[in-house]
Amino acid sequence: MKGKGGAKGAGEGERVAATNRRARFDYQIEDTWEAGLVLTGSEVKSLREGNVNLSDAYAQPRGEELFLVNCRIGEYKQAAHFGHEPLRDRKLLMRRAEIDRIRGKVEQRGYTLVPLRVYFKEGWAKVELGLGKGRAHEDRRGAIAERESKREMDRALARSRRR
């Protein structure tokens, strides 16, 4: 489903397990989707503790399915030897039409499917995926300068309101 309304922040009934803050800096995000995650029991418990790292993760279409690759969900200590492999590829659950649409966009040069956040929605583990185009070093500098100028304007406005 296309991320509407609640795509920016946590909506009602959502509890964010992890966010990929670096993704919006490294990529120009053009579109977002919500996908379900296929997890084992120990992975869910580890996610609820917030033991997840999205920094190098990405999603990749394989055949007619979509997989989350390189997402590290740390081991759940109480699971002992019944635990899970921290870096395994995890299947994402989406409608076939959306997967086909995403595949068409990802196959274009320069586009990557990046996980923006992992959260629980009504008890189900979900991941918000963003279609991103990699930013060049110069673009990142521009983003930093833009953010700094906005911050300065906000400070000036706050100072003028206090008077």
N, C-alpha and C positions, 0 to 999 in steps of 0.2 A: 504494500500500500504506500502510496506517496505520502511523505511526511507533511502534514498540514497542521497548522495551529500549534500543536505540542512538539513540533520538531526541534525548536530552539531550546526549550528548557523542559524540565520534568513536569509532566501534566499530572492530573489527579490519578491516583492509583499506581503511579510509577515510582520506582526506587532505583536510582542510578548506581550501578556497581563500579563503572569506570568510564572515563572520558578520554578521548584522544585529542588533547589540546594542541598538539603539534600539527595535526592534520590540516586545520584551517590556516595555519601559517605556511606549510609546505605546498598546499594545493589550493587552487581556486575551485571551490565546491559549487557545482552547477545544479545538481539535483540530489534529492535524498529519498531513501526508501526504508521501510521497516521490514525486517526478516526475523523469523523465529530461529532458534538454535537447537540442534539436536545434541543433547548432553547426557552424560552418565550421572548417576546420583552424587558421586563424590565431586564432580565438576560443579554441579548446582550448589552444593554446600560451600565449596571454595569460592564461587562467585558471590554468594550471599555475604561472605566475609570480606569481599572486595579484593580478593587475591587474584587479580587479572592484569595483564600488561598488553596494551594495544599498540605500543609505539612502532613496531615493525610489521604489523599485521596488514593484510589486504585480502580482498575476496576475489575469487577466480572462477569463471564458468568452466565446467568439465562435462562434456557431453550435454545432457539436458538438465544438469544440476549445478548448484552454486555452492562453493566451499569457502570457508574462512580459513586462511592459511597464516601460519606463523603467529597466531594469537596464543600467548602463554597464560594458561590458567594453572596457578600453582597447585601443588599437591595438598590434599586435605589430610591433615595429620591423623585424625581419628579413623581414617579409612584403612590404615596399616597397609597390608599387601593387597587389599582389594581396591586400591586407588586407581588413578588414571595416568596416562602419559601426558605431561604438561604441554607439549608442543604439537600434538596431533592435529590433523586437518579436521575441521568440524563442518558438517553439512548444514546449509542454511535452507530454511523453508520459506518459499515464496510461490506465487502462482506462476504457471508455465508461461503465460503471456508476458508477465513482467520479467522473467528470466530471459526470455527471447529478446525483449526490448533492451535489456541491460547488456546482453551479449553483443548486440549490434553496436551499441555505443562504446563498449570497452574495446572492441576490435578496431575502432578508429585509433589512429596514431596519437599517442600522448595522453590517453585517458586511463585512469586507474580507479578501481572500486575500493574505497578506504572506509574502514569502520570508524565512525565518529564517537559512538558511545555504546556501552552494553548496559542494559537496565532490565528490571523486572516490571512487567505490566500485567496487573491482575494475576500475579503468581507465575507467569510464564516468562522465561528468559528471552529477551529480544535484543537485536543489534540494529543500530541505525547506520545504514550504509550511505556514503556520499560518493557521487561521481565527480572525481576531481581531475583537473588538468594541472600537471606539475608547474610550479612557478620557477622562473629563472632567478638567479641571485639578485638581479636588479629589481625585479618585481617585489621580492621580499623586502628590500630596502625601502621601496616606495610604500609598502604596507606599514612598515615601522614608522616612517615619517608621517604618514596619514594618521596613524593611531596616536602619535605624540602630539600632533597639532590639535586633534580632537580633544585630547586630555587637557591641553593648555587652554582651549576655549572653554571647556567645562569648569576649569579652575577659575578663570576670569569671571564667568557668569556667577559662580558660587560666591566669589569675593564681592561682586556688585550687589548681590541679594542681601548680604549681611549688613550692608551700609544703610 
